[in-house]
Amino acid sequence: MLKYPLAVTIDTNVFDAAKYDFSENSTLHLLENYVKSGKVKVVLSNIVIREAKTHIAKQAKKVYGIARKLRAEVLKESTEYLINYIGLNRLLELAGDKKALADKSCELFDRFINDIDAEILGTDLIDLDSIIDDYFEIRPPFEAGEKKRKEFPDAFIAYQIRKRFGENEIVAIISNDDGFKKACQQTTNHMFFNSLGELYDTINKEETAYKETISIINELQCHINSKVLEHIRFNENIDVRGLSCDKHGIVSGFDYDEFYLHSISDVSFKIHSVDKASDKTSIVTLLFKGNISVDCYYEDYDNAPWDSETKDYIFVDTIKIREEHIARFGCRIMLDRITKVFEIFPFTVILGGDSRSDRYQIEDSSVISYE
């Protein structure tokens, strides 16, 4: 049985995996609820905070770049007057400059750290000589390969954790980095979780609502499957990654302009975690598996003739590719245990090289365009 408040420390990769989503009912926002209920005490390395702020700022800058590129593409195809008239003027808006957006994203992260009342571990806890010894002795997180021997931040953070909690005080370490977890060392006072969801599930197993939640989810299994399929068909919340890059940096595949769901079948799920279990409702993360077929399109400029007079391509074929995927995706729902009604949270099914089982061209004369 867990003793509360449970000390919890989080690796940067957990924030990255959550995409810094602090919206209501997100896994990161739920952490604040566990802190306020007295079940969790968050302890973070100052290195993790600096890494996370660097990453969230980079994310904001990348989104800004995407927005600028989209604006330029839109203005290539139409005029600002027509775009405003039909009500798509938001596509032309750019809020502030890149640095201002990065700073604002860091402010959001600072507010989150303040809301969870995190204890910050400083560099005064680090024994540099001990870490240098680990480096030359090739002890975790350092390994023989040059790539892992560059993991000094992991070594610093792991040392801070070991120094702060010693060999007796229990701490839950949230990370999906095996090297980092080895550096923290497998001791009786260290509990390891790959995600916040796994931590929440462990906490909720001690609640009476946990078994009831599992029972209702199993009872509603067919209905949940049906509703999730309907949600995907209606929203087309699918992102197809047609390009792949191998270990040598060679890019292959297709950069699709459009893609549409063709079919989805044989969908099933298992319960990953009960993220929250209140008096009447539960938030549950489900892991789905299913066969998804998508029709994808790209313009074949490589085989299109070039008109030297107009300085443009002519007779550009639009190629139709069908991709078959064995997809795995997560979906979160909020379940009302009284009425047995559930709400599906927004999610995206990402289809790429890891899920692709087949890819082939389909002849379709209706998809030829003329530039």
Disulfide bonds with the S-S distance in Angstrom:
none
